[in-house]
Structures are given as C-alpha cells and as structure tokens.
Amino acid sequence: MKDIVLITPVKDSLNTLRETVRSIAPATPDFAYYIFDDFSTAETRQWLDENAGKYGFKVVGLENHTTKKSPNYRTILLMAREYSLAKNAHLLIIESDVVVSRETINGLNRVADEFTDAGLIGSVTVDHEGKVNFPYLYALSDGKTGTYVSEHSISFCCTLLTNDFLKKFDFNDLPENLDWFDVPITRKSRALGFKNYISKDLPVFHQPHGSRPWKMLKYTNPVLYYFKKFIFRRDRI
C-alpha cells in the first residue's frame, strides 16, 4: 500500500476540531498530518500551536501563503497535492467536523489498493446512532452495501484522493471563483477515466456544518443565512 498524507482544513470550530484531531492522533506516527489554519481566531491558533507536538500534526498557517480572506480551500488543495506527490502518496482529507478511527484511514488505503481505477474514495458519514446523515443521505436509499461506485458527488468530509488521480489532475486548473471543490473534483475524476467510490464499511461520525458554524443559521435564522450566502457570496460550489 502507498503512503498517505492526511490534512484537515481549519477555520475555528475549536470544539469539533479537538475531537477530529484526537481521533486522528493514533495514526500520526505512521502518516504525515497537516492542519491548514485558514485565518482562525487567536484562540484556535494558540490551541493548534500548543498541541501540534502532542498530537503529531504540523500547522500550516495560510497567512504565510495568501492574503485572500478565507475560505482558501483552493490554496490548501494546491499545497496538499504537492505534499502528496513529493511522497508518492495518496491524499486523505478529514474535515474538522468529522471523527475517524485508525481503521478508517488504513481501510481507505486498502480500498485504494484494491480498486486501482479509483479517483476518489469517500467514507459514508453517520450520526451518533450510526445512521447515515448529510451529505450522504442519498446512500440511505440506494440499497447498496460495502464499497461501490457512486455517480453522486463525493463529499470531502473524509475522502481519499488517489495518487494516480493527483498525478493526472493539476489543481492549478481548479476555478478561482469557488469556495469548495468536492463537486468539480468529483466530476474531473470521472472525466479523466477514474471511478469514484463510497464506502459504507468505513463510516465516520459527522457533525453537519460543524466546520462552518455560520451555516446553522439556515435553521435558526434563514433570512440572515441566505443574506450571507447570496449577498456575501459565501459557500460557492
């Protein structure tokens, strides 16, 4: 099996971030783990700097790489791809509202080894009760089990981008006017002849919108939510 580079993009959400980091920590002796700090508050950055050694991650402060205000997912992807290619490794994105296990990480690596035509491999997300939740609700009714090809977009909650795909797609070609890239990268993977998989055998716990708390306004203050979304052009996909 190939090496893996693990990354977590961060913009505050310190409570969920702590859970994510602690869940990944058992794997950090074996894999390089980078947390990309996207202009978080001083509290979040202090926690990252103070706990990097304890949990085995390296902090990448985006203030040293761009002056653009967050979100800077495109910059993160560009840098993470280079890290992965330098190690001849797969890239595993684990977002800051997701809890994984070491078996999740190793399992995704085994899937990439088994399905050599894979571009993206996403772990299905579940709630506290183990029920599939957002953004994989479509998997509730598809009647499939195990790991299988999906024609839907693969969310980046916990998703492995294979080294073969990284070699074929230069992320500099990603559009600069978007905030999130799971949809265009999913489509590009298929366009390049790869298949995209989701795994129900390797579920991860997901707190929807935990990494982007402002999106909870959709349920508590929908007027303000849509004002932010359309007037401030937030969350462009």
C-alpha positions in Angstrom: 0.0 0.0 0.0 1.0 3.6 -0.6 1.8 6.2 2.0 -0.9 8.7 2.9 -0.8 12.4 3.6 -3.5 13.5 6.0 -4.9 17.0 6.0 -7.5 19.0 7.9 -8.6 22.5 6.8 -9.5 24.6 9.8 -11.4 27.8 10.3 -12.1 27.9 14.1 -14.8 25.4 15.2 -12.5 24.5 18.0 -14.8 22.1 19.8 -15.2 19.8 16.9 -11.6 20.3 15.8 -10.4 18.9 19.1 -12.4 15.7 18.5 -11.2 15.4 15.0 -7.5 15.7 16.0 -7.8 13.3 18.9 -9.4 10.7 16.6 -6.6 11.0 14.0 -3.7 11.1 16.6 -3.3 7.3 16.8 -2.4 7.3 13.0 0.1 10.2 13.1 3.2 8.0 13.9 2.7 6.4 10.5 1.4 9.3 8.3 2.2 12.9 7.8 -0.6 15.1 9.2 -1.0 18.8 8.2 -3.6 21.1 9.7 -4.2 24.2 7.4 -5.2 27.1 9.6 -7.3 29.4 7.4 -7.1 32.7 9.4 -8.7 31.3 12.5 -9.0 33.3 15.7 -6.1 33.6 18.2 -7.8 31.0 20.5 -7.8 28.4 17.8 -4.3 29.1 16.6 -3.0 29.0 20.1 -4.5 25.6 20.7 -3.0 24.3 17.4 0.4 25.6 18.2 0.4 24.2 21.7 -0.9 20.8 20.7 1.0 20.1 17.5 3.7 18.1 19.2 1.2 16.2 21.5 -1.0 15.0 18.6 1.6 14.7 15.9 0.5 17.3 13.3 2.1 20.2 11.6 0.4 23.6 11.5 0.4 25.3 8.1 -0.6 28.9 8.6 -2.2 30.2 5.4 -1.3 33.8 6.4 2.2 32.9 5.1 0.9 31.8 1.7 -2.0 34.1 0.8 -3.6 37.4 1.6 -7.0 36.3 0.4 -9.6 36.0 3.2 -10.9 32.6 4.0 -12.1 30.2 2.7 -8.9 29.3 1.0 -9.7 25.7 0.1 -8.1 26.0 -3.4 -4.8 27.1 -1.9 -5.0 24.2 0.6 -5.6 21.7 -2.1 -2.7 23.0 -4.2 -0.3 22.7 -1.3 -1.6 19.3 -0.2 -1.3 17.9 -3.7 2.4 18.9 -3.8 3.0 17.3 -0.4 1.4 14.1 -1.6 3.2 13.9 -4.9 6.5 14.6 -3.1 5.9 11.5 -1.0 4.3 9.5 -3.8 1.3 9.2 -1.5 -2.5 9.4 -1.5 -4.1 12.5 -0.1 -6.7 12.0 2.7 -8.9 15.0 3.6 -10.5 14.8 7.0 -12.6 17.9 7.8 -12.8 19.5 11.2 -16.3 18.2 12.0 -15.5 14.5 11.4 -14.4 11.8 13.8 -12.5 8.9 12.3 -10.6 5.8 13.5 -7.2 4.4 12.6 -9.1 1.6 10.9 -10.9 4.2 8.7 -7.5 5.5 7.5 -6.0 2.1 6.9 -9.2 0.8 5.4 -9.4 3.6 2.8 -5.8 2.8 1.9 -6.7 -0.8 1.4 -9.7 0.2 -0.8 -7.3 2.3 -3.0 -5.0 -0.7 -3.3 -7.9 -3.0 -4.3 -9.7 -0.6 -6.7 -6.9 0.6 -8.9 -9.3 2.6 -11.1 -10.3 4.8 -8.1 -10.0 8.5 -8.3 -11.9 9.4 -5.1 -13.0 7.2 -2.2 -15.3 8.7 0.4 -16.3 7.3 3.8 -20.1 7.5 4.3 -21.0 9.8 7.2 -23.2 8.8 10.1 -24.7 10.4 13.3 -24.4 9.4 16.9 -26.8 6.5 16.3 -24.9 5.2 13.3 -27.5 6.4 10.8 -26.2 7.8 7.5 -26.5 11.6 7.6 -25.8 14.7 5.5 -24.1 14.9 3.0 -24.6 11.2 2.1 -28.3 11.0 2.6 -28.6 9.6 -0.9 -26.8 6.5 0.3 -29.7 5.7 2.7 -32.0 4.5 -0.1 -29.6 3.2 -2.8 -29.8 -0.3 -1.5 -26.1 -0.9 -1.7 -23.6 -2.2 0.8 -19.8 -2.3 1.2 -17.7 -0.2 -1.1 -19.2 0.7 -4.5 -19.0 3.1 -7.4 -21.1 6.2 -6.9 -22.4 8.6 -9.6 -23.0 11.3 -7.0 -20.6 13.9 -5.8 -18.1 12.6 -3.2 -18.1 15.0 -0.2 -14.7 15.9 1.3 -15.8 15.1 4.9 -13.5 12.1 4.9 -12.2 11.4 1.3 -9.1 9.9 -0.1 -7.8 11.2 -3.4 -5.6 8.6 -5.0 -2.1 9.3 -6.0 -2.8 8.2 -9.6 -5.6 10.9 -9.8 -3.3 13.5 -8.2 -0.7 12.8 -10.9 -3.2 13.4 -13.7 -5.0 16.5 -12.5 -3.2 19.7 -11.8 -5.2 21.6 -9.2 -4.0 24.9 -10.7 -6.8 24.2 -13.2 -9.4 24.5 -10.5 -11.6 27.6 -10.9 -10.6 30.5 -8.7 -14.1 31.8 -8.1 -15.3 28.9 -5.9 -15.1 28.2 -2.2 -15.5 24.4 -2.2 -14.3 21.9 -4.7 -15.8 18.5 -4.0 -18.2 18.8 -6.9 -15.7 19.9 -9.6 -13.1 17.4 -8.4 -15.6 14.6 -8.4 -16.5 15.4 -12.0 -12.9 15.8 -13.1 -12.1 12.4 -11.7 -14.7 10.8 -13.9 -13.7 12.9 -16.9 -10.2 11.5 -16.6 -11.5 8.0 -16.6 -11.5 7.2 -12.9 -14.3 5.8 -10.8 -15.4 7.3 -7.6 -16.3 5.1 -4.7 -18.1 5.5 -1.4 -17.7 3.0 1.5 -20.4 2.0 3.9 -17.9 -0.3 5.6 -15.8 2.6 6.8 -18.3 5.1 8.2 -17.2 8.3 10.0 -19.1 10.3 12.6 -20.0 13.7 11.1 -21.5 16.8 12.8 -23.1 18.5 9.8 -21.9 22.1 9.3 -19.6 21.8 12.4 -16.7 23.1 10.4 -18.8 26.0 9.1 -21.0 27.1 12.1 -22.5 30.0 10.2 -24.4 27.6 8.1 -26.6 26.6 11.1 -28.3 30.0 10.5 -30.2 28.1 7.8 -32.2 26.6 10.6 -32.2 29.3 13.3 -32.2 32.5 11.1 -32.9 31.6 7.5 -33.1 35.3 6.4 -29.6 36.0 7.7 -28.4 32.7 6.2 -29.5 33.5 2.7 -28.3 37.1 3.0 -24.8 35.8 3.8 -25.0 33.1 1.1 -26.1 35.3 -1.8 -25.2 38.9 -0.9 -21.7 38.0 0.5 -21.4 35.1 -2.0 -20.4 32.6 0.7 -20.2 28.9 0.1 -19.8 29.0 -3.7 -19.6 25.4 -5.1 
